[in-house]
Amino acid sequence: MEPEALETCPYNPHHRIPLSRFQYHLASCRRKNPKKAKKMASCKYNACHVVPIKKLEEHEAACVNKSTMEEEDSLSPLKVSLPNAGQKGNRNASPVSPRLPNPDLWNVDSTNCHPMFVLKSFIPQKLVCESDTRESETDDHNPIPDCPRRRSSDRESEPPAEDTSLLKA
């Protein structure tokens, strides 16, 4: 097994990190060196390219990863010229790049012809517990009409009986 290529940390040149761990190291080293981090900037083509702010434009002009980003831009949709409101008669208008739907987004309807979902007003309904309906059925079929069955929920909702014997004294 070949040893992995080592990268030098832009925040501390004594740090030599394997390429597979470099992003994690940059994040932690940036937090540990806030003064140095304020003077550094990340390349827009590769976040692992951290250079001094003064040299950022120079780096981005010569960045190795720039070519891959430009290839992706060339694969983007065709340039189409659309007339603007201010340039109705001008046929030399600059080309505009409208975005075509991304073929990787398979779960999005490209026609957008479906109406938007609107939640209708909620109408609450009376909810009935099964145990309450069973108890009411057994109350209807109670063989002793003089002794109605009471539910425990009925007993809890009644206020406690007052003791009048203490009031007479």
Order of alpha helices (4+ residues) and beta strands (2+ residues): beta-beta-alpha-alpha-beta-beta-alpha-alpha-alpha-alpha-alpha
